[in-house]
Amino acid sequence: MTLDLFVANCTNQPHIFAYKVPEYAAPFSVPIPQGGQIKVPAPAGGFNVHQVNYIVDHHARYGMRKWDEIDRANFVGLVYAVDRPVALGVIQKALERNLAVLTERGNQNRKDAAIAADSQIVDAYRGSGLVPPAVIERGASEFEITEIESKSNPSPEMGQQRIRVDRSGAAPERGRGRRRS
């Protein structure tokens, strides 16, 4: 009995799907466009269960998930199905979830960067005599982060974001971002 293996790329960048089949020495690779899927080419007409399991187990270590398991994962780059293509709705759902996860990670990274920058500023002023210690310990910093257009990012989506780091003991708060026109 031969099986077909379908792999969907649920990211916004192309992916080269590289795989080995136990009975063959040479590795194989096939490109998958962003948001697209492929039927993985079998070297001799079709895969057997052992070969499919070998490929899936290898890629599962790096985050590939079965089409019906994407709700249990945080970020899912690759999704697979056996003997039928991955449904378009599954790919769309994973793309949307990935965008939300990456947006939240970006927000957290910017917040962490603001806290680190504030710490460096405080360290530079502490002991300098230029600012009273009470002001340093109870003060706050506000950082504005602007995503700019570049060759690698021709249409920035974040715009501007303000992040306030409050040293008075309260948790840092993130200001509302505004889109640049």
C-alpha positions as CSV (number, residue, x, y, z in Angstrom):
1,M,0.0,0.0,0.0
2,T,1.4,3.4,-1.0
3,L,0.7,6.7,0.8
4,D,0.8,10.3,-0.3
5,L,2.2,12.9,2.0
6,F,1.1,16.6,1.7
7,V,2.9,19.4,3.5
8,A,1.6,23.0,3.7
9,N,3.8,26.0,4.5
10,C,1.8,28.2,6.9
11,T,4.4,31.0,7.0
12,N,4.8,34.2,5.0
13,Q,8.1,33.1,3.4
14,P,9.1,30.3,1.0
15,H,10.3,27.1,2.6
16,I,12.6,24.4,1.3
17,F,11.2,21.1,2.5
18,A,14.2,18.7,2.8
19,Y,13.7,15.1,3.7
20,K,15.4,11.7,3.6
21,V,13.8,8.4,2.8
22,P,15.5,5.5,4.8
23,E,16.1,3.3,1.8
24,Y,17.9,6.1,-0.1
25,A,21.3,7.6,0.6
26,A,20.6,11.0,-1.0
27,P,18.4,13.6,0.6
28,F,15.6,15.2,-1.3
29,S,14.2,18.7,-1.2
30,V,11.3,20.6,-2.7
31,P,10.3,24.2,-2.4
32,I,6.9,25.2,-0.9
33,P,5.7,28.7,-1.5
34,Q,4.4,30.8,1.3
35,G,0.8,29.8,2.2
36,G,1.1,26.9,-0.3
37,Q,1.4,23.2,-0.1
38,I,3.0,20.3,-2.0
39,K,2.6,16.6,-2.5
40,V,5.9,15.4,-1.3
41,P,7.5,13.5,-4.2
42,A,8.2,9.9,-3.4
43,P,11.3,8.4,-5.0
44,A,9.6,5.3,-6.3
45,G,5.9,5.9,-6.9
46,G,4.6,6.3,-3.3
47,F,5.6,6.1,0.3
48,N,5.0,3.2,2.7
49,V,3.9,3.8,6.3
50,H,7.5,3.4,7.6
51,Q,8.8,6.1,5.2
52,V,6.0,8.5,6.0
53,N,6.5,8.1,9.8
54,Y,10.2,8.6,9.3
55,I,9.7,11.9,7.5
56,V,7.0,13.1,9.8
57,D,8.9,12.2,13.0
58,H,12.0,14.0,11.8
59,H,10.1,17.2,11.0
60,A,7.9,17.0,14.1
61,R,11.0,17.7,16.1
62,Y,11.2,21.1,14.4
63,G,7.5,22.0,14.8
64,M,5.6,20.4,11.9
65,R,2.1,19.4,13.0
66,K,-0.6,17.2,11.7
67,W,-3.5,19.2,10.2
68,D,-5.8,18.4,13.1
69,E,-3.3,19.3,15.8
70,I,-2.7,23.0,15.0
71,D,-5.1,24.2,17.8
72,R,-2.7,22.8,20.4
73,A,0.4,24.5,19.0
74,N,1.6,28.1,19.5
75,F,3.3,28.8,16.1
76,V,3.0,26.2,13.3
77,G,5.2,26.6,10.3
78,L,4.5,23.3,8.5
79,V,1.3,21.3,8.6
80,Y,0.9,17.8,7.0
81,A,-1.8,15.4,6.0
82,V,-1.6,11.8,4.7
83,D,-3.4,10.7,1.6
84,R,-5.3,14.0,1.2
85,P,-4.3,17.7,0.8
86,V,-4.3,20.0,3.8
87,A,-7.6,21.9,3.6
88,L,-7.4,25.5,2.7
89,G,-9.3,26.6,5.9
90,V,-6.6,24.8,8.0
91,I,-3.8,26.7,6.2
92,Q,-5.7,30.1,6.6
93,K,-6.3,29.4,10.3
94,A,-2.6,28.6,10.9
95,L,-1.5,31.7,8.9
96,E,-3.8,33.9,11.0
97,R,-2.7,32.3,14.3
98,N,1.0,32.6,13.3
99,L,0.5,36.3,12.5
100,A,-1.1,36.9,15.9
101,V,1.7,35.0,17.7
102,L,4.5,36.8,15.9
103,T,2.8,40.2,16.5
104,E,2.6,39.4,20.2
105,R,6.3,38.3,20.2
106,G,7.3,41.5,18.5
107,N,5.4,43.6,21.1
108,Q,7.1,41.7,23.9
109,N,10.5,42.0,22.2
110,R,10.1,45.8,21.9
111,K,9.0,46.0,25.6
112,D,12.0,44.0,26.7
113,A,14.3,46.3,24.5
114,A,12.8,49.4,26.1
115,I,13.4,48.0,29.6
116,A,17.0,47.2,28.7
117,A,17.6,50.6,27.2
118,D,16.1,52.2,30.3
119,S,18.4,50.2,32.5
120,Q,21.4,51.4,30.6
121,I,20.3,55.0,30.9
122,V,19.7,54.7,34.6
123,D,23.1,53.0,35.1
124,A,24.8,55.9,33.2
125,Y,23.1,58.6,35.3
126,R,23.4,56.8,38.7
127,G,26.3,58.2,40.5
128,S,26.9,61.0,38.0
129,G,25.5,63.7,40.2
130,L,23.5,65.1,37.3
131,V,20.2,63.7,38.5
132,P,19.1,63.2,42.1
133,P,18.9,59.5,43.1
134,A,15.2,59.9,44.1
135,V,14.4,61.0,40.5
136,I,16.2,58.0,39.0
137,E,14.5,55.5,41.3
138,R,11.0,56.9,40.9
139,G,11.2,58.2,37.4
140,A,10.1,56.8,34.0
141,S,11.3,56.7,30.5
142,E,9.2,56.7,27.3
143,F,10.5,55.2,24.1
144,E,9.0,55.6,20.7
145,I,9.7,52.9,18.2
146,T,9.1,53.5,14.5
147,E,9.2,50.9,11.8
148,I,10.7,52.4,8.7
149,E,10.5,51.4,5.1
150,S,13.6,49.6,3.7
151,K,14.6,47.4,0.9
152,S,13.9,44.3,2.9
153,N,10.7,45.7,4.4
154,P,9.0,47.8,1.6
155,S,5.7,48.1,3.4
156,P,6.0,48.4,7.2
157,E,2.9,47.5,9.1
158,M,3.7,48.4,12.7
159,G,3.9,52.2,12.3
160,Q,4.9,53.8,15.6
161,Q,4.6,52.5,19.1
162,R,5.3,54.2,22.4
163,I,6.5,52.2,25.4
164,R,6.7,53.7,28.9
165,V,9.0,52.1,31.5
166,D,8.0,53.2,35.0
167,R,10.6,52.7,37.7
168,S,8.3,53.5,40.6
169,G,7.5,49.9,41.2
170,A,4.6,49.6,38.8
171,A,4.7,47.2,35.9
172,P,5.8,48.7,32.6
173,E,2.9,49.9,30.5
174,R,2.8,49.8,26.7
175,G,1.4,53.0,25.1
176,R,-1.0,52.7,22.2
177,G,0.7,52.6,18.9
178,R,-0.4,54.8,16.0
179,R,0.0,54.0,12.3
180,R,2.2,56.3,10.4
181,S,0.6,57.8,7.3
